[in-house]
Amino acid sequence: MSLQDQLNAFKADFEGKKAPQNVVEIMHRATAELIASGQADRALKAGDKAPSIVLPDADGNTVRSADLLARGPLVVTFYRGVWCPYCNMDLQAIESTAGQIQANGASLIAISPQSGANSHKTQGTLGLSFPILSDLGNSVAQSFGLRFRLPDDLIAVYKGFGIDLPGVNGEPSWTLPMPARYVIDTKGVIAYAEINPDYTRRPDPSELLPTLARLKSGKPA
């Protein structure tokens, strides 16, 4: 089953059996408003220069994109947090592709606004081999054009589900990144970009492998 098929099945079960209709309507409206805002179209795309990334991993060690790019291309995934089942399925799909990513000479990192402790929990629960970096307040996500604030009615829904973003993220902004996947070449230029204002839709990680293969061969991405 493809990643998107898994996400679709989860969404159908959640919206059809578990969530009240008014909650589903609030979620759909928030997603539609984010899409209509055009923010995804304004986020960084292929051909843009990637901002520098300097963030702590789950153990508090500083990770710098410049150091990783000195060794080869860099795959970066932005995701919402440990509380998001769609993100967890996405991370598991990335893990299944991690060996192929590394075989093409690339490094792999994930970035979320959650605290290091929650990133540690994510890595352990999902058995991830790549680091998760903590982007406090979504500052790096902002530099990529991905940061947005949840609307008030959706915040109320999340609170009703017991999702305490200020507690998970260690800051009170109620902001998230739009899920996104990037490949950055060794010159710091974005060679592949996929931004998803609808968090229930994610590209299969295998879709970025042709870009990595072209970079490895020395051809323009």
N, C-alpha and C positions, 0 to 999 in steps of 0.2 A: 504494500500500500504506500502510495506517495505521501510526502509530508502534507500536501494540501488536502489529500483525501482524509488523512488523520484529523487535521484541523476541522474540516467540514463535518466529520462524524461527531467530533466533540461538540461543536457548535450546535448541531441539530439536536443532540441529546440534551444539552444545557438549556437551550431556548424552548425546546418542545416539552420537556418534562420537569425541569428544576427551577427555572426562573419565572416569576410572575410576569404577565404580559406587559404591565406598566413599566417594569424594570427593563424588559427587552426593548420596549419603545424608547426609553431614555438612552440606552446604549446605542441603538441604531441612529438616533438623532444626533448624538455626540459625534459618532463616526462620520455621518453625512456632513455635519458642519465643518469638521476638520478637513474633509476632502474638498468641500466647497470653498474653504478659505484659500486654497491654492498653495498652502505652505510646502507641501511635498514638492511642488514644481520649483519652488525657490530654494530648496535644499541643495547642497553641493552635489554635483553630477560628474560623470566621466569627463575628463579634460580639465577639471578644476584642480588647483593646488590644495592638498590636504593640510589642515591645521596640524600643528605639533600636538602630540598626545603625551602627557606626563601625568600618570595616575598611579595610585597604590593598588597592588593586587590584594588577594584575600588575606595574605599574611603580613601586609603592611610594607612590602618591598616596592620600591618605586620602579615602574616600568616606563621606558621612554620609546616612543615610536622611532626616533632617530637611531637608537641602538639596534632595533629589530630590522629596520630598513637597510642598515649596513650589511646585513647578512642575506637579504633577499626581499621579495615582495611581502606585503602584509595584508592579511585578511582581517577585517574589523566588523564585528557584529554588534549593533546596538539593540538592547532588549530592555523590557520594562521592569522585570524583577522576579524574585523567587515565587511570588504569590500568583503569577500569571501562568495558567496552564498552557496557553498557546506558546508562550515563550519557552517553557520547559520542553515542549515537544520539538520546538525549533532547535534548541540547544542539543537535544539528543540526535537530531538529524545531522547537525553540524559535526558532532562527535563521530558519527558513522562515516563522515567524509574527511575527517581530520588527517588520516593516513595519506590519502590522495593529495590533500592540500600540501602536506609536508613533503611528499615525494616530488612535488613541483618546486621545491626550494623555498616555500613561503612559510611565514610565521602566522599564527592565528591567535587573536584575542577577542574577548567579549567585553562589552562595557555596559554597565547599568548604573542607575543612581543609588542603588542600595548600599548599605554598609558592608564593610569587610566581613563581618560575622555572617551576614546573610549570603554573601557571595561564597563563603566557605561552606555554608549549608548546601547551596546549590551545587557546588562542585562535588561534594561528598554524596549527595542524594542521587545525582545524575551520572556520577562516575566520569566526570569530564577530565580530559588530559590537557586542556588549554587553560590559561589564566583568565579570571574574571576581574576586571578592574572597576573600582568604585569612583564614580563621577559625581561627587557631592554637588547637589543643586543643579545637575545637568549642564555644567559649564562647558564641557567638551561637546556635548550634544548640541548646545547652543551654537558653538563655533561651526558645526556642520549644518546648522539650520534645522535641527530636528526637535528642539525643545518646545513644548507647548504646555499650557495649564489646563487641567480638567475643568469642565463647566461645573457650576455649583450643584446642579441636580445629579450629575454623575458622581460627584464627591459624596453626596448623600447616599447613593446606591452602594458605593464601595464601603462606606462606613457601616451600612446595613449588613454587608457580607463579612464584616470584621476585618476589612483590609485597611490597615492603619499606615498609610504611606509616610506620614511624618515619622512614625516609629521605625518603619522598615528602612527609610532613607536617611534618618538622622537630621532632617531639616524640614521646615513647615510649608514649603512652597506649593505642594500638590501639583508638581510638574513631572512630566514624563518625556522620554524621547519617542518619536515615531520609530517603530522597528525599521532597521536599515542594515544593509550589507554592503561593504565596500572592499574593493581590492585596490591597494595603493602600490604603485611601482617604486623602484629603488630611488627614483628622482623625487619622490614625494608627490607625484601626480596621480589622481584617481583614474584608474583604468576600467573600473566596473562599479556601478552603483545601482542599488535597488532600494527604494524607499516606500514604505507601506503605511499610509495614513489609516488604513483599515487593518487593525492589529490581528484580525483573524485570517489574513492572507499573507503568506510568506513564500518566497521563491525557494525551490529546492536548492540546497547548497551545491549540488553537482553542476548547477548552471554557471557557476563562476570558474569551473575547472578549465574550460577552453581559454579563458583569459589568462589564467596562470600558465597554461601550456605555451601560449604565444609569447608571454613574457620570458619564460624559460628558454625559448628558442631564439630570443633576441629580436622577434618581430614586433612591430607596433601593436598594442592592444586595441 
